[in-house]
Amino acid sequence: MSWLLLGFGLVLVIEGLVLALAPSRLEDVIEAIRNIPPETRRMLGLGAVALGVTLVWIARSLGV
């Protein structure tokens, strides 16, 4: 449970920094994402999930 809370907290910190430091740039990023075809967005999402799982697996194997 502590790992889940840690991960969730880190996501909130990163998302909060984006909103606090570059709110107007975020609108440009959202527009750019809208212009990407849905299938490409899906593949990017699956790639992000695979990378995340890999990083968690590596961290766990290092004893973190």
PDB file of N, CA, C, O and CB in Angstrom:
ATOM      1  N   MET A   1       0.823  -1.198   0.000  1.00  0.00           N
ATOM      2  CA  MET A   1       0.000   0.000   0.000  1.00  0.00           C
ATOM      3  C   MET A   1       0.863   1.256   0.000  1.00  0.00           C
ATOM      4  O   MET A   1       0.508   2.258  -0.621  1.00  0.00           O
ATOM      5  CB  MET A   1      -0.934   0.002   1.205  1.00  0.00           C
ATOM      6  N   SER A   2       2.002   1.200   0.701  1.00  0.00           N
ATOM      7  CA  SER A   2       2.863   2.381   0.750  1.00  0.00           C
ATOM      8  C   SER A   2       3.436   2.706  -0.629  1.00  0.00           C
ATOM      9  O   SER A   2       3.615   3.877  -0.963  1.00  0.00           O
ATOM     10  CB  SER A   2       4.000   2.167   1.753  1.00  0.00           C
ATOM     11  N   TRP A   3       3.727   1.666  -1.439  1.00  0.00           N
ATOM     12  CA  TRP A   3       4.220   1.898  -2.802  1.00  0.00           C
ATOM     13  C   TRP A   3       3.162   2.584  -3.653  1.00  0.00           C
ATOM     14  O   TRP A   3       3.471   3.468  -4.453  1.00  0.00           O
ATOM     15  CB  TRP A   3       4.643   0.573  -3.456  1.00  0.00           C
ATOM     16  N   LEU A   4       1.922   2.174  -3.475  1.00  0.00           N
ATOM     17  CA  LEU A   4       0.830   2.781  -4.228  1.00  0.00           C
ATOM     18  C   LEU A   4       0.670   4.252  -3.865  1.00  0.00           C
ATOM     19  O   LEU A   4       0.500   5.099  -4.742  1.00  0.00           O
ATOM     20  CB  LEU A   4      -0.478   2.029  -3.972  1.00  0.00           C
ATOM     21  N   LEU A   5       0.726   4.552  -2.571  1.00  0.00           N
ATOM     22  CA  LEU A   5       0.624   5.941  -2.132  1.00  0.00           C
ATOM     23  C   LEU A   5       1.817   6.767  -2.624  1.00  0.00           C
ATOM     24  O   LEU A   5       1.654   7.918  -3.030  1.00  0.00           O
ATOM     25  CB  LEU A   5       0.531   6.006  -0.601  1.00  0.00           C
ATOM     26  N   LEU A   6       3.004   6.181  -2.587  1.00  0.00           N
ATOM     27  CA  LEU A   6       4.189   6.866  -3.087  1.00  0.00           C
ATOM     28  C   LEU A   6       4.046   7.188  -4.574  1.00  0.00           C
ATOM     29  O   LEU A   6       4.311   8.313  -4.997  1.00  0.00           O
ATOM     30  CB  LEU A   6       5.440   6.011  -2.846  1.00  0.00           C
ATOM     31  N   GLY A   7       3.634   6.214  -5.352  1.00  0.00           N
ATOM     32  CA  GLY A   7       3.452   6.425  -6.791  1.00  0.00           C
ATOM     33  C   GLY A   7       2.403   7.478  -7.083  1.00  0.00           C
ATOM     34  O   GLY A   7       2.603   8.345  -7.933  1.00  0.00           O
ATOM     35  N   PHE A   8       1.285   7.404  -6.379  1.00  0.00           N
ATOM     36  CA  PHE A   8       0.210   8.376  -6.581  1.00  0.00           C
ATOM     37  C   PHE A   8       0.684   9.779  -6.195  1.00  0.00           C
ATOM     38  O   PHE A   8       0.386  10.754  -6.886  1.00  0.00           O
ATOM     39  CB  PHE A   8      -1.043   7.983  -5.757  1.00  0.00           C
ATOM     40  N   GLY A   9       1.410   9.872  -5.106  1.00  0.00           N
ATOM     41  CA  GLY A   9       1.940  11.163  -4.675  1.00  0.00           C
ATOM     42  C   GLY A   9       2.893  11.754  -5.689  1.00  0.00           C
ATOM     43  O   GLY A   9       2.850  12.955  -5.955  1.00  0.00           O
ATOM     44  N   LEU A  10       3.765  10.920  -6.267  1.00  0.00           N
ATOM     45  CA  LEU A  10       4.704  11.405  -7.275  1.00  0.00           C
ATOM     46  C   LEU A  10       3.986  11.888  -8.535  1.00  0.00           C
ATOM     47  O   LEU A  10       4.372  12.894  -9.130  1.00  0.00           O
ATOM     48  CB  LEU A  10       5.699  10.309  -7.633  1.00  0.00           C
ATOM     49  N   VAL A  11       2.954  11.175  -8.931  1.00  0.00           N
ATOM     50  CA  VAL A  11       2.161  11.608 -10.093  1.00  0.00           C
ATOM     51  C   VAL A  11       1.528  12.967  -9.815  1.00  0.00           C
ATOM     52  O   VAL A  11       1.542  13.843 -10.679  1.00  0.00           O
ATOM     53  CB  VAL A  11       1.062  10.561 -10.436  1.00  0.00           C
ATOM     54  N   LEU A  12       0.976  13.150  -8.622  1.00  0.00           N
ATOM     55  CA  LEU A  12       0.360  14.432  -8.287  1.00  0.00           C
ATOM     56  C   LEU A  12       1.380  15.569  -8.259  1.00  0.00           C
ATOM     57  O   LEU A  12       1.080  16.683  -8.686  1.00  0.00           O
ATOM     58  CB  LEU A  12      -0.340  14.336  -6.942  1.00  0.00           C
ATOM     59  N   VAL A  13       2.580  15.291  -7.759  1.00  0.00           N
ATOM     60  CA  VAL A  13       3.627  16.316  -7.747  1.00  0.00           C
ATOM     61  C   VAL A  13       3.981  16.732  -9.174  1.00  0.00           C
ATOM     62  O   VAL A  13       4.057  17.924  -9.474  1.00  0.00           O
ATOM     63  CB  VAL A  13       4.885  15.800  -7.011  1.00  0.00           C
ATOM     64  N   ILE A  14       4.194  15.769 -10.036  1.00  0.00           N
ATOM     65  CA  ILE A  14       4.576  16.076 -11.422  1.00  0.00           C
ATOM     66  C   ILE A  14       3.452  16.819 -12.142  1.00  0.00           C
ATOM     67  O   ILE A  14       3.698  17.819 -12.816  1.00  0.00           O
ATOM     68  CB  ILE A  14       4.929  14.781 -12.187  1.00  0.00           C
ATOM     69  N   GLU A  15       2.229  16.334 -12.000  1.00  0.00           N
ATOM     70  CA  GLU A  15       1.093  17.002 -12.643  1.00  0.00           C
ATOM     71  C   GLU A  15       0.901  18.406 -12.086  1.00  0.00           C
ATOM     72  O   GLU A  15       0.606  19.339 -12.832  1.00  0.00           O
ATOM     73  CB  GLU A  15      -0.192  16.181 -12.454  1.00  0.00           C
ATOM     74  N   GLY A  16       1.067  18.553 -10.789  1.00  0.00           N
ATOM     75  CA  GLY A  16       0.930  19.868 -10.169  1.00  0.00           C
ATOM     76  C   GLY A  16       1.980  20.843 -10.658  1.00  0.00           C
ATOM     77  O   GLY A  16       1.688  22.020 -10.874  1.00  0.00           O
ATOM     78  N   LEU A  17       3.209  20.359 -10.835  1.00  0.00           N
ATOM     79  CA  LEU A  17       4.268  21.225 -11.351  1.00  0.00           C
ATOM     80  C   LEU A  17       3.961  21.702 -12.763  1.00  0.00           C
ATOM     81  O   LEU A  17       4.192  22.864 -13.096  1.00  0.00           O
ATOM     82  CB  LEU A  17       5.606  20.494 -11.331  1.00  0.00           C
ATOM     83  N   VAL A  18       3.446  20.817 -13.578  1.00  0.00           N
ATOM     84  CA  VAL A  18       3.088  21.207 -14.951  1.00  0.00           C
ATOM     85  C   VAL A  18       2.031  22.303 -14.923  1.00  0.00           C
ATOM     86  O   VAL A  18       2.150  23.304 -15.630  1.00  0.00           O
ATOM     87  CB  VAL A  18       2.573  19.984 -15.758  1.00  0.00           C
ATOM     88  N   LEU A  19       1.005  22.118 -14.113  1.00  0.00           N
ATOM     89  CA  LEU A  19      -0.070  23.112 -14.041  1.00  0.00           C
ATOM     90  C   LEU A  19       0.404  24.417 -13.418  1.00  0.00           C
ATOM     91  O   LEU A  19      -0.049  25.488 -13.821  1.00  0.00           O
ATOM     92  CB  LEU A  19      -1.242  22.562 -13.246  1.00  0.00           C
ATOM     93  N   ALA A  20       1.309  24.350 -12.440  1.00  0.00           N
ATOM     94  CA  ALA A  20       1.767  25.550 -11.758  1.00  0.00           C
ATOM     95  C   ALA A  20       2.782  26.341 -12.585  1.00  0.00           C
ATOM     96  O   ALA A  20       2.758  27.572 -12.578  1.00  0.00           O
ATOM     97  CB  ALA A  20       2.372  25.180 -10.425  1.00  0.00           C
ATOM     98  N   LEU A  21       3.665  25.650 -13.290  1.00  0.00           N
ATOM     99  CA  LEU A  21       4.760  26.319 -13.967  1.00  0.00           C
ATOM    100  C   LEU A  21       4.457  26.714 -15.414  1.00  0.00           C
ATOM    101  O   LEU A  21       5.024  27.684 -15.918  1.00  0.00           O
ATOM    102  CB  LEU A  21       5.954  25.442 -13.940  1.00  0.00           C
ATOM    103  N   ALA A  22       3.579  25.982 -16.080  1.00  0.00           N
ATOM    104  CA  ALA A  22       3.324  26.271 -17.499  1.00  0.00           C
ATOM    105  C   ALA A  22       1.863  26.044 -17.866  1.00  0.00           C
ATOM    106  O   ALA A  22       1.568  25.207 -18.719  1.00  0.00           O
ATOM    107  CB  ALA A  22       4.219  25.403 -18.387  1.00  0.00           C
ATOM    108  N   PRO A  23       0.947  26.770 -17.239  1.00  0.00           N
ATOM    109  CA  PRO A  23      -0.476  26.518 -17.547  1.00  0.00           C
ATOM    110  C   PRO A  23      -0.858  26.838 -18.990  1.00  0.00           C
ATOM    111  O   PRO A  23      -1.689  26.142 -19.574  1.00  0.00           O
ATOM    112  CB  PRO A  23      -1.347  27.329 -16.619  1.00  0.00           C
ATOM    113  N   SER A  24      -0.270  27.871 -19.567  1.00  0.00           N
ATOM    114  CA  SER A  24      -0.631  28.208 -20.950  1.00  0.00           C
ATOM    115  C   SER A  24      -0.034  27.205 -21.929  1.00  0.00           C
ATOM    116  O   SER A  24      -0.639  26.910 -22.960  1.00  0.00           O
ATOM    117  CB  SER A  24      -0.158  29.629 -21.300  1.00  0.00           C
ATOM    118  N   ARG A  25       1.130  26.686 -21.622  1.00  0.00           N
ATOM    119  CA  ARG A  25       1.770  25.677 -22.485  1.00  0.00           C
ATOM    120  C   ARG A  25       0.968  24.387 -22.480  1.00  0.00           C
ATOM    121  O   ARG A  25       0.951  23.659 -23.473  1.00  0.00           O
ATOM    122  CB  ARG A  25       3.220  25.399 -22.026  1.00  0.00           C
ATOM    123  N   LEU A  26       0.307  24.101 -21.375  1.00  0.00           N
ATOM    124  CA  LEU A  26      -0.507  22.896 -21.261  1.00  0.00           C
ATOM    125  C   LEU A  26      -1.620  22.889 -22.305  1.00  0.00           C
ATOM    126  O   LEU A  26      -1.955  21.839 -22.851  1.00  0.00           O
ATOM    127  CB  LEU A  26      -1.101  22.784 -19.853  1.00  0.00           C
ATOM    128  N   GLU A  27      -2.187  24.049 -22.579  1.00  0.00           N
ATOM    129  CA  GLU A  27      -3.238  24.132 -23.601  1.00  0.00           C
ATOM    130  C   GLU A  27      -2.692  23.745 -24.970  1.00  0.00           C
ATOM    131  O   GLU A  27      -3.377  23.083 -25.749  1.00  0.00           O
ATOM    132  CB  GLU A  27      -3.834  25.552 -23.652  1.00  0.00           C
ATOM    133  N   ASP A  28      -1.460  24.156 -25.266  1.00  0.00           N
ATOM    134  CA  ASP A  28      -0.830  23.788 -26.543  1.00  0.00           C
ATOM    135  C   ASP A  28      -0.603  22.283 -26.620  1.00  0.00           C
ATOM    136  O   ASP A  28      -0.790  21.669 -27.671  1.00  0.00           O
ATOM    137  CB  ASP A  28       0.509  24.533 -26.724  1.00  0.00           C
ATOM    138  N   VAL A  29      -0.203  21.703 -25.511  1.00  0.00           N
ATOM    139  CA  VAL A  29       0.041  20.254 -25.475  1.00  0.00           C
ATOM    140  C   VAL A  29      -1.265  19.492 -25.686  1.00  0.00           C
ATOM    141  O   VAL A  29      -1.303  18.503 -26.418  1.00  0.00           O
ATOM    142  CB  VAL A  29       0.691  19.842 -24.129  1.00  0.00           C
ATOM    143  N   ILE A  30      -2.326  19.954 -25.046  1.00  0.00           N
ATOM    144  CA  ILE A  30      -3.630  19.298 -25.207  1.00  0.00           C
ATOM    145  C   ILE A  30      -4.084  19.369 -26.663  1.00  0.00           C
ATOM    146  O   ILE A  30      -4.613  18.395 -27.199  1.00  0.00           O
ATOM    147  CB  ILE A  30      -4.689  19.952 -24.285  1.00  0.00           C
ATOM    148  N   GLU A  31      -3.879  20.511 -27.296  1.00  0.00           N
ATOM    149  CA  GLU A  31      -4.259  20.663 -28.706  1.00  0.00           C
ATOM    150  C   GLU A  31      -3.427  19.731 -29.588  1.00  0.00           C
ATOM    151  O   GLU A  31      -3.955  19.126 -30.522  1.00  0.00           O
ATOM    152  CB  GLU A  31      -4.081  22.131 -29.162  1.00  0.00           C
ATOM    153  N   ALA A  32      -2.136  19.614 -29.297  1.00  0.00           N
ATOM    154  CA  ALA A  32      -1.280  18.716 -30.073  1.00  0.00           C
ATOM    155  C   ALA A  32      -1.733  17.268 -29.910  1.00  0.00           C
ATOM    156  O   ALA A  32      -1.716  16.504 -30.875  1.00  0.00           O
ATOM    157  CB  ALA A  32       0.190  18.865 -29.642  1.00  0.00           C
ATOM    158  N   ILE A  33      -2.134  16.887 -28.709  1.00  0.00           N
ATOM    159  CA  ILE A  33      -2.618  15.525 -28.480  1.00  0.00           C
ATOM    160  C   ILE A  33      -3.913  15.274 -29.246  1.00  0.00           C
ATOM    161  O   ILE A  33      -4.133  14.179 -29.763  1.00  0.00           O
ATOM    162  CB  ILE A  33      -2.835  15.275 -26.979  1.00  0.00           C
ATOM    163  N   ARG A  34      -4.768  16.293 -29.315  1.00  0.00           N
ATOM    164  CA  ARG A  34      -6.018  16.156 -30.086  1.00  0.00           C
ATOM    165  C   ARG A  34      -5.745  15.876 -31.554  1.00  0.00           C
ATOM    166  O   ARG A  34      -6.535  15.202 -32.215  1.00  0.00           O
ATOM    167  CB  ARG A  34      -6.866  17.421 -29.957  1.00  0.00           C
ATOM    168  N   ASN A  35      -4.635  16.386 -32.067  1.00  0.00           N
ATOM    169  CA  ASN A  35      -4.310  16.208 -33.476  1.00  0.00           C
ATOM    170  C   ASN A  35      -3.695  14.851 -33.792  1.00  0.00           C
ATOM    171  O   ASN A  35      -3.531  14.508 -34.962  1.00  0.00           O
ATOM    172  CB  ASN A  35      -3.378  17.285 -33.912  1.00  0.00           C
ATOM    173  N   ILE A  36      -3.354  14.078 -32.771  1.00  0.00           N
ATOM    174  CA  ILE A  36      -2.792  12.740 -32.977  1.00  0.00           C
ATOM    175  C   ILE A  36      -3.956  11.762 -33.170  1.00  0.00           C
ATOM    176  O   ILE A  36      -4.915  11.794 -32.400  1.00  0.00           O
ATOM    177  CB  ILE A  36      -1.877  12.306 -31.761  1.00  0.00           C
ATOM    178  N   PRO A  37      -3.888  10.905 -34.175  1.00  0.00           N
ATOM    179  CA  PRO A  37      -4.972   9.940 -34.389  1.00  0.00           C
ATOM    180  C   PRO A  37      -5.171   9.034 -33.164  1.00  0.00           C
ATOM    181  O   PRO A  37      -4.209   8.704 -32.471  1.00  0.00           O
ATOM    182  CB  PRO A  37      -4.678   9.083 -35.633  1.00  0.00           C
ATOM    183  N   PRO A  38      -6.427   8.634 -32.902  1.00  0.00           N
ATOM    184  CA  PRO A  38      -6.718   7.816 -31.722  1.00  0.00           C
ATOM    185  C   PRO A  38      -5.885   6.533 -31.634  1.00  0.00           C
ATOM    186  O   PRO A  38      -5.462   6.149 -30.543  1.00  0.00           O
ATOM    187  CB  PRO A  38      -8.173   7.459 -31.714  1.00  0.00           C
ATOM    188  N   GLU A  39      -5.650   5.878 -32.749  1.00  0.00           N
ATOM    189  CA  GLU A  39      -4.879   4.631 -32.714  1.00  0.00           C
ATOM    190  C   GLU A  39      -3.434   4.899 -32.283  1.00  0.00           C
ATOM    191  O   GLU A  39      -2.840   4.099 -31.559  1.00  0.00           O
ATOM    192  CB  GLU A  39      -4.903   3.941 -34.098  1.00  0.00           C
ATOM    193  N   THR A  40      -2.881   6.010 -32.724  1.00  0.00           N
ATOM    194  CA  THR A  40      -1.524   6.376 -32.317  1.00  0.00           C
ATOM    195  C   THR A  40      -1.487   6.705 -30.825  1.00  0.00           C
ATOM    196  O   THR A  40      -0.549   6.321 -30.126  1.00  0.00           O
ATOM    197  CB  THR A  40      -1.015   7.577 -33.144  1.00  0.00           C
ATOM    198  N   ARG A  41      -2.511   7.418 -30.335  1.00  0.00           N
ATOM    199  CA  ARG A  41      -2.584   7.717 -28.899  1.00  0.00           C
ATOM    200  C   ARG A  41      -2.668   6.434 -28.100  1.00  0.00           C
ATOM    201  O   ARG A  41      -2.051   6.319 -27.041  1.00  0.00           O
ATOM    202  CB  ARG A  41      -3.794   8.617 -28.585  1.00  0.00           C
ATOM    203  N   ARG A  42      -3.427   5.466 -28.596  1.00  0.00           N
ATOM    204  CA  ARG A  42      -3.553   4.181 -27.904  1.00  0.00           C
ATOM    205  C   ARG A  42      -2.205   3.480 -27.832  1.00  0.00           C
ATOM    206  O   ARG A  42      -1.838   2.943 -26.786  1.00  0.00           O
ATOM    207  CB  ARG A  42      -4.582   3.281 -28.611  1.00  0.00           C
ATOM    208  N   MET A  43      -1.468   3.482 -28.935  1.00  0.00           N
ATOM    209  CA  MET A  43      -0.153   2.838 -28.945  1.00  0.00           C
ATOM    210  C   MET A  43       0.823   3.567 -28.016  1.00  0.00           C
ATOM    211  O   MET A  43       1.623   2.923 -27.338  1.00  0.00           O
ATOM    212  CB  MET A  43       0.410   2.795 -30.378  1.00  0.00           C
ATOM    213  N   LEU A  44       0.766   4.890 -27.978  1.00  0.00           N
ATOM    214  CA  LEU A  44       1.606   5.648 -27.052  1.00  0.00           C
ATOM    215  C   LEU A  44       1.260   5.305 -25.601  1.00  0.00           C
ATOM    216  O   LEU A  44       2.148   5.160 -24.760  1.00  0.00           O
ATOM    217  CB  LEU A  44       1.445   7.162 -27.295  1.00  0.00           C
ATOM    218  N   GLY A  45      -0.028   5.179 -25.321  1.00  0.00           N
ATOM    219  CA  GLY A  45      -0.462   4.801 -23.975  1.00  0.00           C
ATOM    220  C   GLY A  45       0.017   3.417 -23.590  1.00  0.00           C
ATOM    221  O   GLY A  45       0.484   3.207 -22.471  1.00  0.00           O
ATOM    222  N   LEU A  46      -0.098   2.467 -24.515  1.00  0.00           N
ATOM    223  CA  LEU A  46       0.374   1.112 -24.231  1.00  0.00           C
ATOM    224  C   LEU A  46       1.892   1.087 -24.050  1.00  0.00           C
ATOM    225  O   LEU A  46       2.407   0.342 -23.216  1.00  0.00           O
ATOM    226  CB  LEU A  46      -0.039   0.155 -25.360  1.00  0.00           C
ATOM    227  N   GLY A  47       2.600   1.894 -24.823  1.00  0.00           N
ATOM    228  CA  GLY A  47       4.044   1.995 -24.660  1.00  0.00           C
ATOM    229  C   GLY A  47       4.412   2.573 -23.301  1.00  0.00           C
ATOM    230  O   GLY A  47       5.365   2.122 -22.666  1.00  0.00           O
ATOM    231  N   ALA A  48       3.654   3.576 -22.855  1.00  0.00           N
ATOM    232  CA  ALA A  48       3.900   4.170 -21.544  1.00  0.00           C
ATOM    233  C   ALA A  48       3.638   3.162 -20.430  1.00  0.00           C
ATOM    234  O   ALA A  48       4.385   3.106 -19.453  1.00  0.00           O
ATOM    235  CB  ALA A  48       3.027   5.414 -21.349  1.00  0.00           C
ATOM    236  N   VAL A  49       2.588   2.375 -20.570  1.00  0.00           N
ATOM    237  CA  VAL A  49       2.294   1.335 -19.581  1.00  0.00           C
ATOM    238  C   VAL A  49       3.424   0.308 -19.545  1.00  0.00           C
ATOM    239  O   VAL A  49       3.879  -0.081 -18.470  1.00  0.00           O
ATOM    240  CB  VAL A  49       0.945   0.643 -19.899  1.00  0.00           C
ATOM    241  N   ALA A  50       3.873  -0.128 -20.716  1.00  0.00           N
ATOM    242  CA  ALA A  50       4.961  -1.114 -20.778  1.00  0.00           C
ATOM    243  C   ALA A  50       6.238  -0.555 -20.153  1.00  0.00           C
ATOM    244  O   ALA A  50       6.929  -1.257 -19.415  1.00  0.00           O
ATOM    245  CB  ALA A  50       5.228  -1.534 -22.238  1.00  0.00           C
ATOM    246  N   LEU A  51       6.550   0.703 -20.447  1.00  0.00           N
ATOM    247  CA  LEU A  51       7.735   1.325 -19.864  1.00  0.00           C
ATOM    248  C   LEU A  51       7.598   1.440 -18.347  1.00  0.00           C
ATOM    249  O   LEU A  51       8.549   1.175 -17.611  1.00  0.00           O
ATOM    250  CB  LEU A  51       7.973   2.710 -20.483  1.00  0.00           C
ATOM    251  N   GLY A  52       6.430   1.829 -17.889  1.00  0.00           N
ATOM    252  CA  GLY A  52       6.193   1.936 -16.448  1.00  0.00           C
ATOM    253  C   GLY A  52       6.343   0.608 -15.744  1.00  0.00           C
ATOM    254  O   GLY A  52       6.973   0.531 -14.690  1.00  0.00           O
ATOM    255  N   VAL A  53       5.771  -0.441 -16.315  1.00  0.00           N
ATOM    256  CA  VAL A  53       5.893  -1.778 -15.718  1.00  0.00           C
ATOM    257  C   VAL A  53       7.351  -2.209 -15.696  1.00  0.00           C
ATOM    258  O   VAL A  53       7.815  -2.786 -14.712  1.00  0.00           O
ATOM    259  CB  VAL A  53       5.041  -2.810 -16.496  1.00  0.00           C
ATOM    260  N   THR A  54       8.074  -1.934 -16.772  1.00  0.00           N
ATOM    261  CA  THR A  54       9.491  -2.293 -16.834  1.00  0.00           C
ATOM    262  C   THR A  54      10.291  -1.559 -15.765  1.00  0.00           C
ATOM    263  O   THR A  54      11.129  -2.161 -15.093  1.00  0.00           O
ATOM    264  CB  THR A  54      10.061  -1.982 -18.222  1.00  0.00           C
ATOM    265  N   LEU A  55      10.037  -0.253 -15.603  1.00  0.00           N
ATOM    266  CA  LEU A  55      10.751   0.516 -14.586  1.00  0.00           C
ATOM    267  C   LEU A  55      10.439   0.033 -13.178  1.00  0.00           C
ATOM    268  O   LEU A  55      11.330  -0.035 -12.332  1.00  0.00           O
ATOM    269  CB  LEU A  55      10.410   1.984 -14.709  1.00  0.00           C
ATOM    270  N   VAL A  56       9.183  -0.300 -12.923  1.00  0.00           N
ATOM    271  CA  VAL A  56       8.819  -0.846 -11.608  1.00  0.00           C
ATOM    272  C   VAL A  56       9.502  -2.182 -11.384  1.00  0.00           C
ATOM    273  O   VAL A  56       9.997  -2.446 -10.289  1.00  0.00           O
ATOM    274  CB  VAL A  56       7.290  -1.004 -11.483  1.00  0.00           C
ATOM    275  N   TRP A  57       9.537  -3.023 -12.400  1.00  0.00           N
ATOM    276  CA  TRP A  57      10.199  -4.331 -12.287  1.00  0.00           C
ATOM    277  C   TRP A  57      11.675  -4.169 -11.999  1.00  0.00           C
ATOM    278  O   TRP A  57      12.224  -4.882 -11.159  1.00  0.00           O
ATOM    279  CB  TRP A  57      10.006  -5.148 -13.566  1.00  0.00           C
ATOM    280  N   ILE A  58      12.332  -3.236 -12.690  1.00  0.00           N
ATOM    281  CA  ILE A  58      13.763  -3.003 -12.461  1.00  0.00           C
ATOM    282  C   ILE A  58      13.991  -2.462 -11.036  1.00  0.00           C
ATOM    283  O   ILE A  58      14.900  -2.910 -10.337  1.00  0.00           O
ATOM    284  CB  ILE A  58      14.333  -2.006 -13.521  1.00  0.00           C
ATOM    285  N   ALA A  59      13.172  -1.511 -10.620  1.00  0.00           N
ATOM    286  CA  ALA A  59      13.315  -0.952  -9.287  1.00  0.00           C
ATOM    287  C   ALA A  59      13.128  -2.016  -8.213  1.00  0.00           C
ATOM    288  O   ALA A  59      13.864  -2.047  -7.227  1.00  0.00           O
ATOM    289  CB  ALA A  59      12.321   0.174  -9.082  1.00  0.00           C
ATOM    290  N   ARG A  60      12.150  -2.879  -8.406  1.00  0.00           N
ATOM    291  CA  ARG A  60      11.899  -3.953  -7.431  1.00  0.00           C
ATOM    292  C   ARG A  60      13.046  -4.948  -7.413  1.00  0.00           C
ATOM    293  O   ARG A  60      13.391  -5.465  -6.350  1.00  0.00           O
ATOM    294  CB  ARG A  60      10.582  -4.681  -7.750  1.00  0.00           C
ATOM    295  N   SER A  61      13.646  -5.228  -8.563  1.00  0.00           N
ATOM    296  CA  SER A  61      14.753  -6.184  -8.604  1.00  0.00           C
ATOM    297  C   SER A  61      16.021  -5.597  -7.989  1.00  0.00           C
ATOM    298  O   SER A  61      16.896  -6.345  -7.553  1.00  0.00           O
ATOM    299  CB  SER A  61      15.025  -6.618 -10.046  1.00  0.00           C
ATOM    300  N   LEU A  62      16.132  -4.260  -7.947  1.00  0.00           N
ATOM    301  CA  LEU A  62      17.271  -3.609  -7.319  1.00  0.00           C
ATOM    302  C   LEU A  62      17.075  -3.465  -5.800  1.00  0.00           C
ATOM    303  O   LEU A  62      17.973  -3.013  -5.089  1.00  0.00           O
ATOM    304  CB  LEU A  62      17.499  -2.237  -7.954  1.00  0.00           C
ATOM    305  N   GLY A  63      15.910  -3.850  -5.326  1.00  0.00           N
ATOM    306  CA  GLY A  63      15.635  -3.811  -3.906  1.00  0.00           C
ATOM    307  C   GLY A  63      15.149  -2.467  -3.402  1.00  0.00           C
ATOM    308  O   GLY A  63      15.247  -2.179  -2.209  1.00  0.00           O
ATOM    309  N   VAL A  64      14.628  -1.640  -4.296  1.00  0.00           N
ATOM    310  CA  VAL A  64      14.128  -0.323  -3.900  1.00  0.00           C
ATOM    311  C   VAL A  64      12.784  -0.460  -3.238  1.00  0.00           C
ATOM    312  O   VAL A  64      12.192   0.539  -2.831  1.00  0.00           O
ATOM    313  CB  VAL A  64      14.031   0.617  -5.103  1.00  0.00           C
TER     314      VAL A  64
END
